[in-house]
Amino acid sequence: MSLLAQQVQEPDLAPIRIILVDDHAIVREGVRAVLDDHADLRVVGEFGNGAEAIAAAGALAPDVALVDLKMPGLTAPETISGLLAQVPGLRVLVFTSFGEDALIRATLDAGAIGYLLKDALQHDLVAAIRSVASGEAFLAPAAQRQLMELLRKPRSPRGDSLTARESDVMRLVAEGLSNKQIANRLHLTEGTVKGYVSQILAKLHLDDRTQIALYAVRQGIVGA
């Protein structure tokens, strides 16, 4: 068979375009080093927070976003929603060193289709990216067990599912304070407050801050 015939029969496939969104540079460097060994995977962008990733996503047109569960600034669910708004066909894989029930559920609700722990083996990382790129959900074994336990838990609408800190944040949201004002009041960073608000929304199955305020009034957490 001629070389030309072989080239016709075996066309080169475009590599999977990937962006890495993680506030730890060493993690991004390690992931890139692994992915660079595979011709079908190409890292086209690295970002230390969600806002930077969202701003660049449209121009980069990635196929897959590897998003850390916890970062400063925008929460993972907010980052995922923003990325999908910029690149509707994007596949999102959540990558984290730990699990947090409310945030895990919120990332899945936001559109993530894969969840991988950072202690996964290199071949699990590669397999996860290839799976989500093809539109298939991917859950590494450890993450799968964790998520199955999470999904078995009833979705309770009661405020007592909140932690004490989340209840504090809810009370202040209901009083009309901004994230910055809440952060100052509770001696937290604004990004941390955003994370608590996202957790409250996820746990109570609410859509926005107005619903948080209404819920707090209905439950007698704050006065009408």
Buried (B, 14 or more C-beta within 10 A) or exposed (E): EEEEEEEEEEEEEEBBBBBBBBBEEEBBEBBBEBBEEBEBBBBBBBBBBBBBBBEBBEEBEBBBBBBBBBBBBBBBBBBBBBBBEBBEEBBBBBBBEEBBBBBBBBBBBBBBBBBBBBEBEBEBBBBBBBBBBEEEBBBBEBBEEBBEEBEEEEEEEEBEBBEEBBBBBBBBBBBEBEBEBBBEBBEBBBBBBBBBBBBBBBBBEBEEBEBBBBBBEEBEBBEE
